[in-house]
Amino acid sequence: MDLGLKDRVYVVTGATRGLGRASAEALLAEGAKVLVTGREEKTVAEAVAELGEGAAASPPTTPTRGPRPG
């Protein structure tokens, strides 16, 4: 079935395992491009390598703590 997802880009949170990973796989199978996010940089890199073409890693972010603005 063609869902019309070819070349569209999706951000999938938690795409390193479980439901997020299954969602990323399904989107890629339909020709979409997927930005993979997860808690650990290493597992994100591993997932991107396993998912193959069309998958990319989100840049890592560093949580910050401090006073809330305003």
GUTORLUM-36917 format. One record per atom (N, C-alpha, C): residue in three letters; atom name; y, z, x. Coordinates in nm, 3 decimals, always signed. Each point is the difference from the previous one (the first is absolute). Example, Ala and Ser with C-alpha at 12.3 -4.5 7.8 and 13.67 -1.06 7.14 Angstrom:
BEGIN
<pt aa="ALA" at="N" Y="-0.569" Z="+0.780" X="+1.319"/>
<pt aa="ALA" at="CA" Y="+0.119" Z="+0.000" X="-0.089"/>
<pt aa="ALA" at="C" Y="+0.120" Z="+0.000" X="+0.090"/>
<pt aa="SER" at="N" Y="+0.105" Z="-0.072" X="-0.035"/>
<pt aa="SER" at="CA" Y="+0.119" Z="+0.006" X="+0.082"/>
<pt aa="SER" at="C" Y="+0.109" Z="+0.073" X="-0.077"/>
This chain:
BEGIN
<pt aa="MET" at="N" Y="-0.116" Z="+0.000" X="+0.084"/>
<pt aa="MET" at="CA" Y="+0.116" Z="+0.000" X="-0.084"/>
<pt aa="MET" at="C" Y="+0.124" Z="+0.000" X="+0.090"/>
<pt aa="ASP" at="N" Y="+0.096" Z="-0.086" X="-0.028"/>
<pt aa="ASP" at="CA" Y="+0.124" Z="-0.006" X="+0.076"/>
<pt aa="ASP" at="C" Y="+0.105" Z="+0.085" X="-0.071"/>
<pt aa="LEU" at="N" Y="+0.039" Z="+0.109" X="+0.063"/>
<pt aa="LEU" at="CA" Y="+0.099" Z="+0.090" X="-0.059"/>
<pt aa="LEU" at="C" Y="+0.143" Z="-0.035" X="+0.041"/>
<pt aa="GLY" at="N" Y="+0.016" Z="-0.107" X="+0.078"/>
<pt aa="GLY" at="CA" Y="+0.133" Z="-0.042" X="+0.043"/>
<pt aa="GLY" at="C" Y="+0.062" Z="+0.093" X="+0.102"/>
<pt aa="LEU" at="N" Y="-0.080" Z="+0.061" X="+0.086"/>
<pt aa="LEU" at="CA" Y="+0.050" Z="+0.095" X="+0.098"/>
<pt aa="LEU" at="C" Y="+0.020" Z="-0.060" X="+0.138"/>
<pt aa="LYS" at="N" Y="-0.038" Z="-0.127" X="+0.018"/>
<pt aa="LYS" at="CA" Y="+0.005" Z="-0.064" X="+0.132"/>
<pt aa="LYS" at="C" Y="+0.140" Z="+0.011" X="+0.059"/>
<pt aa="ASP" at="N" Y="+0.004" Z="+0.048" X="+0.124"/>
<pt aa="ASP" at="CA" Y="+0.122" Z="+0.013" X="+0.081"/>
<pt aa="ASP" at="C" Y="+0.100" Z="+0.103" X="-0.052"/>
<pt aa="ARG" at="N" Y="-0.034" Z="+0.075" X="-0.101"/>
<pt aa="ARG" at="CA" Y="+0.086" Z="+0.112" X="-0.041"/>
<pt aa="ARG" at="C" Y="-0.030" Z="+0.117" X="+0.093"/>
<pt aa="VAL" at="N" Y="+0.095" Z="+0.088" X="+0.017"/>
<pt aa="VAL" at="CA" Y="-0.016" Z="+0.113" X="+0.091"/>
<pt aa="VAL" at="C" Y="-0.004" Z="+0.130" X="-0.080"/>
<pt aa="TYR" at="N" Y="-0.099" Z="+0.083" X="+0.031"/>
<pt aa="TYR" at="CA" Y="-0.017" Z="+0.128" X="-0.068"/>
<pt aa="TYR" at="C" Y="-0.007" Z="+0.112" X="+0.102"/>
<pt aa="VAL" at="N" Y="+0.061" Z="+0.113" X="-0.031"/>
<pt aa="VAL" at="CA" Y="-0.011" Z="+0.120" X="+0.081"/>
<pt aa="VAL" at="C" Y="-0.105" Z="+0.088" X="-0.067"/>
<pt aa="VAL" at="N" Y="-0.104" Z="+0.032" X="+0.075"/>
<pt aa="VAL" at="CA" Y="-0.108" Z="+0.081" X="-0.055"/>
<pt aa="VAL" at="C" Y="-0.003" Z="+0.132" X="+0.075"/>
<pt aa="THR" at="N" Y="+0.034" Z="+0.106" X="-0.070"/>
<pt aa="THR" at="CA" Y="-0.002" Z="+0.132" X="+0.062"/>
<pt aa="THR" at="C" Y="-0.142" Z="+0.055" X="+0.000"/>
<pt aa="GLY" at="N" Y="-0.033" Z="+0.070" X="+0.105"/>
<pt aa="GLY" at="CA" Y="-0.135" Z="+0.056" X="+0.010"/>
<pt aa="GLY" at="C" Y="-0.105" Z="-0.108" X="+0.015"/>
<pt aa="ALA" at="N" Y="+0.034" Z="-0.109" X="+0.066"/>
<pt aa="ALA" at="CA" Y="-0.092" Z="-0.115" X="+0.008"/>
<pt aa="ALA" at="C" Y="-0.103" Z="+0.012" X="+0.110"/>
<pt aa="THR" at="N" Y="-0.010" Z="+0.117" X="+0.062"/>
<pt aa="THR" at="CA" Y="-0.099" Z="+0.016" X="+0.106"/>
<pt aa="THR" at="C" Y="-0.138" Z="+0.038" X="-0.052"/>
<pt aa="ARG" at="N" Y="-0.005" Z="+0.046" X="-0.126"/>
<pt aa="ARG" at="CA" Y="-0.131" Z="+0.038" X="-0.056"/>
<pt aa="ARG" at="C" Y="+0.009" Z="+0.010" X="-0.152"/>
<pt aa="GLY" at="N" Y="-0.113" Z="+0.013" X="-0.063"/>
<pt aa="GLY" at="CA" Y="-0.007" Z="+0.025" X="-0.143"/>
<pt aa="GLY" at="C" Y="+0.061" Z="-0.109" X="-0.088"/>
<pt aa="LEU" at="N" Y="+0.066" Z="+0.043" X="-0.106"/>
<pt aa="LEU" at="CA" Y="+0.057" Z="-0.092" X="-0.097"/>
<pt aa="LEU" at="C" Y="+0.109" Z="-0.089" X="+0.061"/>
<pt aa="GLY" at="N" Y="+0.080" Z="+0.057" X="+0.090"/>
<pt aa="GLY" at="CA" Y="+0.102" Z="-0.080" X="+0.067"/>
<pt aa="GLY" at="C" Y="-0.061" Z="-0.112" X="+0.082"/>
<pt aa="ARG" at="N" Y="-0.108" Z="+0.031" X="+0.070"/>
<pt aa="ARG" at="CA" Y="-0.070" Z="-0.101" X="+0.081"/>
<pt aa="ARG" at="C" Y="-0.060" Z="-0.108" X="-0.089"/>
<pt aa="ALA" at="N" Y="-0.062" Z="+0.040" X="-0.110"/>
<pt aa="ALA" at="CA" Y="-0.059" Z="-0.097" X="-0.093"/>
<pt aa="ALA" at="C" Y="+0.109" Z="-0.089" X="-0.060"/>
<pt aa="SER" at="N" Y="+0.115" Z="+0.057" X="-0.029"/>
<pt aa="SER" at="CA" Y="+0.111" Z="-0.079" X="-0.054"/>
<pt aa="SER" at="C" Y="+0.048" Z="-0.101" X="+0.102"/>
<pt aa="ALA" at="N" Y="+0.013" Z="+0.042" X="+0.125"/>
<pt aa="ALA" at="CA" Y="+0.042" Z="-0.091" X="+0.107"/>
<pt aa="ALA" at="C" Y="-0.100" Z="-0.114" X="+0.014"/>
<pt aa="GLU" at="N" Y="-0.127" Z="+0.030" X="-0.002"/>
<pt aa="GLU" at="CA" Y="-0.104" Z="-0.102" X="+0.012"/>
<pt aa="GLU" at="C" Y="+0.007" Z="-0.101" X="-0.115"/>
<pt aa="ALA" at="N" Y="+0.019" Z="+0.050" X="-0.121"/>
<pt aa="ALA" at="CA" Y="+0.007" Z="-0.087" X="-0.117"/>
<pt aa="ALA" at="C" Y="+0.123" Z="-0.091" X="+0.007"/>
<pt aa="LEU" at="N" Y="+0.113" Z="+0.054" X="+0.041"/>
<pt aa="LEU" at="CA" Y="+0.122" Z="-0.080" X="+0.012"/>
<pt aa="LEU" at="C" Y="-0.017" Z="-0.109" X="+0.106"/>
<pt aa="LEU" at="N" Y="-0.057" Z="+0.037" X="+0.114"/>
<pt aa="LEU" at="CA" Y="-0.023" Z="-0.097" X="+0.106"/>
<pt aa="LEU" at="C" Y="-0.095" Z="-0.111" X="-0.045"/>
<pt aa="ALA" at="N" Y="-0.101" Z="+0.037" X="-0.077"/>
<pt aa="ALA" at="CA" Y="-0.097" Z="-0.099" X="-0.049"/>
<pt aa="ALA" at="C" Y="+0.067" Z="-0.102" X="-0.092"/>
<pt aa="GLU" at="N" Y="+0.111" Z="+0.039" X="-0.063"/>
<pt aa="GLU" at="CA" Y="+0.074" Z="-0.090" X="-0.088"/>
<pt aa="GLU" at="C" Y="+0.110" Z="-0.077" X="+0.074"/>
<pt aa="GLY" at="N" Y="+0.008" Z="+0.020" X="+0.132"/>
<pt aa="GLY" at="CA" Y="+0.097" Z="-0.075" X="+0.080"/>
<pt aa="GLY" at="C" Y="+0.133" Z="+0.068" X="+0.020"/>
<pt aa="ALA" at="N" Y="+0.011" Z="+0.125" X="-0.043"/>
<pt aa="ALA" at="CA" Y="+0.124" Z="+0.074" X="+0.020"/>
<pt aa="ALA" at="C" Y="+0.008" Z="+0.051" X="+0.143"/>
<pt aa="LYS" at="N" Y="+0.119" Z="+0.042" X="+0.039"/>
<pt aa="LYS" at="CA" Y="+0.021" Z="+0.066" X="+0.128"/>
<pt aa="LYS" at="C" Y="+0.021" Z="+0.148" X="-0.030"/>
<pt aa="VAL" at="N" Y="-0.052" Z="+0.085" X="+0.089"/>
<pt aa="VAL" at="CA" Y="+0.000" Z="+0.144" X="-0.027"/>
<pt aa="VAL" at="C" Y="+0.060" Z="+0.076" X="+0.117"/>
<pt aa="LEU" at="N" Y="+0.094" Z="+0.088" X="-0.029"/>
<pt aa="LEU" at="CA" Y="+0.053" Z="+0.093" X="+0.097"/>
<pt aa="LEU" at="C" Y="-0.074" Z="+0.131" X="-0.019"/>
<pt aa="VAL" at="N" Y="-0.076" Z="+0.039" X="+0.101"/>
<pt aa="VAL" at="CA" Y="-0.088" Z="+0.115" X="-0.006"/>
<pt aa="VAL" at="C" Y="+0.076" Z="+0.125" X="+0.045"/>
<pt aa="THR" at="N" Y="-0.007" Z="+0.105" X="-0.079"/>
<pt aa="THR" at="CA" Y="+0.058" Z="+0.129" X="+0.040"/>
<pt aa="THR" at="C" Y="-0.107" Z="+0.107" X="-0.008"/>
<pt aa="GLY" at="N" Y="+0.021" Z="+0.107" X="+0.074"/>
<pt aa="GLY" at="CA" Y="-0.093" Z="+0.112" X="+0.000"/>
<pt aa="GLY" at="C" Y="+0.061" Z="+0.115" X="+0.076"/>
<pt aa="ARG" at="N" Y="-0.072" Z="+0.108" X="+0.008"/>
<pt aa="ARG" at="CA" Y="+0.053" Z="+0.121" X="+0.063"/>
<pt aa="ARG" at="C" Y="-0.001" Z="-0.006" X="+0.152"/>
<pt aa="GLU" at="N" Y="-0.099" Z="-0.069" X="+0.057"/>
<pt aa="GLU" at="CA" Y="-0.016" Z="-0.001" X="+0.145"/>
<pt aa="GLU" at="C" Y="+0.008" Z="-0.142" X="+0.054"/>
<pt aa="GLU" at="N" Y="+0.078" Z="-0.016" X="+0.106"/>
<pt aa="GLU" at="CA" Y="+0.022" Z="-0.132" X="+0.060"/>
<pt aa="GLU" at="C" Y="-0.133" Z="-0.064" X="+0.043"/>
<pt aa="LYS" at="N" Y="-0.090" Z="+0.080" X="+0.055"/>
<pt aa="LYS" at="CA" Y="-0.128" Z="-0.051" X="+0.048"/>
<pt aa="LYS" at="C" Y="-0.083" Z="-0.059" X="-0.114"/>
<pt aa="THR" at="N" Y="-0.011" Z="+0.071" X="-0.111"/>
<pt aa="THR" at="CA" Y="-0.081" Z="-0.050" X="-0.111"/>
<pt aa="THR" at="C" Y="+0.065" Z="-0.121" X="-0.066"/>
<pt aa="VAL" at="N" Y="+0.133" Z="-0.006" X="+0.000"/>
<pt aa="VAL" at="CA" Y="+0.069" Z="-0.118" X="-0.053"/>
<pt aa="VAL" at="C" Y="-0.033" Z="-0.121" X="+0.087"/>
<pt aa="ALA" at="N" Y="+0.007" Z="+0.016" X="+0.132"/>
<pt aa="ALA" at="CA" Y="-0.032" Z="-0.110" X="+0.091"/>
<pt aa="ALA" at="C" Y="-0.144" Z="-0.046" X="-0.017"/>
<pt aa="GLU" at="N" Y="-0.092" Z="+0.094" X="-0.015"/>
<pt aa="GLU" at="CA" Y="-0.141" Z="-0.035" X="-0.021"/>
<pt aa="GLU" at="C" Y="-0.019" Z="-0.076" X="-0.131"/>
<pt aa="ALA" at="N" Y="+0.065" Z="+0.045" X="-0.106"/>
<pt aa="ALA" at="CA" Y="-0.012" Z="-0.068" X="-0.129"/>
<pt aa="ALA" at="C" Y="+0.054" Z="-0.142" X="+0.007"/>
<pt aa="VAL" at="N" Y="+0.114" Z="-0.018" X="+0.066"/>
<pt aa="VAL" at="CA" Y="+0.059" Z="-0.134" X="+0.013"/>
<pt aa="VAL" at="C" Y="-0.096" Z="-0.092" X="+0.075"/>
<pt aa="ALA" at="N" Y="-0.059" Z="+0.051" X="+0.107"/>
<pt aa="ALA" at="CA" Y="-0.095" Z="-0.081" X="+0.077"/>
<pt aa="ALA" at="C" Y="-0.122" Z="-0.038" X="-0.084"/>
<pt aa="GLU" at="N" Y="-0.050" Z="+0.092" X="-0.079"/>
<pt aa="GLU" at="CA" Y="-0.117" Z="-0.025" X="-0.084"/>
<pt aa="GLU" at="C" Y="+0.033" Z="-0.091" X="-0.118"/>
<pt aa="LEU" at="N" Y="+0.118" Z="+0.015" X="-0.057"/>
<pt aa="LEU" at="CA" Y="+0.039" Z="-0.083" X="-0.115"/>
<pt aa="LEU" at="C" Y="+0.028" Z="-0.144" X="+0.041"/>
<pt aa="GLY" at="N" Y="+0.048" Z="-0.019" X="+0.121"/>
<pt aa="GLY" at="CA" Y="+0.017" Z="-0.136" X="+0.053"/>
<pt aa="GLY" at="C" Y="+0.132" Z="-0.066" X="-0.038"/>
<pt aa="GLU" at="N" Y="-0.004" Z="-0.132" X="+0.003"/>
<pt aa="GLU" at="CA" Y="+0.119" Z="-0.080" X="-0.024"/>
<pt aa="GLU" at="C" Y="+0.063" Z="+0.033" X="-0.135"/>
<pt aa="GLY" at="N" Y="+0.130" Z="+0.013" X="+0.002"/>
<pt aa="GLY" at="CA" Y="+0.070" Z="+0.032" X="-0.123"/>
<pt aa="GLY" at="C" Y="+0.037" Z="+0.147" X="-0.011"/>
<pt aa="ALA" at="N" Y="-0.060" Z="+0.082" X="+0.087"/>
<pt aa="ALA" at="CA" Y="+0.030" Z="+0.144" X="+0.000"/>
<pt aa="ALA" at="C" Y="+0.090" Z="+0.032" X="+0.118"/>
<pt aa="ALA" at="N" Y="+0.096" Z="+0.089" X="-0.022"/>
<pt aa="ALA" at="CA" Y="+0.090" Z="+0.044" X="+0.106"/>
<pt aa="ALA" at="C" Y="+0.024" Z="+0.150" X="-0.015"/>
<pt aa="ALA" at="N" Y="+0.031" Z="+0.064" X="+0.112"/>
<pt aa="ALA" at="CA" Y="+0.025" Z="+0.145" X="-0.002"/>
<pt aa="ALA" at="C" Y="+0.147" Z="+0.027" X="-0.025"/>
<pt aa="SER" at="N" Y="+0.026" Z="+0.103" X="-0.076"/>
<pt aa="SER" at="CA" Y="+0.138" Z="+0.044" X="-0.017"/>
<pt aa="SER" at="C" Y="+0.042" Z="+0.071" X="+0.128"/>
<pt aa="PRO" at="N" Y="+0.127" Z="-0.007" X="+0.035"/>
<pt aa="PRO" at="CA" Y="+0.044" Z="+0.073" X="+0.119"/>
<pt aa="PRO" at="C" Y="-0.017" Z="+0.150" X="-0.023"/>
<pt aa="PRO" at="N" Y="-0.043" Z="+0.073" X="+0.102"/>
<pt aa="PRO" at="CA" Y="-0.017" Z="+0.144" X="-0.018"/>
<pt aa="PRO" at="C" Y="+0.135" Z="+0.068" X="-0.023"/>
<pt aa="THR" at="N" Y="-0.004" Z="+0.105" X="-0.078"/>
<pt aa="THR" at="CA" Y="+0.120" Z="+0.079" X="-0.024"/>
<pt aa="THR" at="C" Y="-0.023" Z="+0.142" X="+0.047"/>
<pt aa="THR" at="N" Y="+0.105" Z="+0.064" X="+0.038"/>
<pt aa="THR" at="CA" Y="-0.009" Z="+0.138" X="+0.044"/>
<pt aa="THR" at="C" Y="+0.066" Z="+0.088" X="-0.106"/>
<pt aa="PRO" at="N" Y="-0.076" Z="+0.090" X="-0.057"/>
<pt aa="PRO" at="CA" Y="+0.061" Z="+0.090" X="-0.099"/>
<pt aa="PRO" at="C" Y="+0.108" Z="+0.084" X="+0.067"/>
<pt aa="THR" at="N" Y="+0.105" Z="+0.021" X="-0.072"/>
<pt aa="THR" at="CA" Y="+0.107" Z="+0.083" X="+0.054"/>
<pt aa="THR" at="C" Y="+0.017" Z="+0.123" X="-0.087"/>
<pt aa="ARG" at="N" Y="+0.041" Z="+0.105" X="+0.059"/>
<pt aa="ARG" at="CA" Y="+0.028" Z="+0.123" X="-0.073"/>
<pt aa="ARG" at="C" Y="+0.141" Z="+0.042" X="+0.034"/>
<pt aa="GLY" at="N" Y="+0.065" Z="+0.047" X="-0.095"/>
<pt aa="GLY" at="CA" Y="+0.137" Z="+0.045" X="+0.023"/>
<pt aa="GLY" at="C" Y="+0.068" Z="+0.023" X="-0.132"/>
<pt aa="PRO" at="N" Y="+0.126" Z="+0.027" X="+0.005"/>
<pt aa="PRO" at="CA" Y="+0.071" Z="+0.026" X="-0.125"/>
<pt aa="PRO" at="C" Y="+0.007" Z="-0.122" X="-0.088"/>
<pt aa="ARG" at="N" Y="-0.013" Z="+0.021" X="-0.127"/>
<pt aa="ARG" at="CA" Y="+0.012" Z="-0.109" X="-0.097"/>
<pt aa="ARG" at="C" Y="+0.146" Z="-0.039" X="-0.013"/>
<pt aa="PRO" at="N" Y="+0.026" Z="-0.130" X="-0.010"/>
<pt aa="PRO" at="CA" Y="+0.139" Z="-0.041" X="-0.016"/>
<pt aa="PRO" at="C" Y="+0.058" Z="+0.047" X="-0.133"/>
<pt aa="GLY" at="N" Y="+0.129" Z="+0.035" X="+0.007"/>
<pt aa="GLY" at="CA" Y="+0.083" Z="+0.028" X="-0.114"/>
<pt aa="GLY" at="C" Y="-0.037" Z="+0.094" X="-0.101"/>
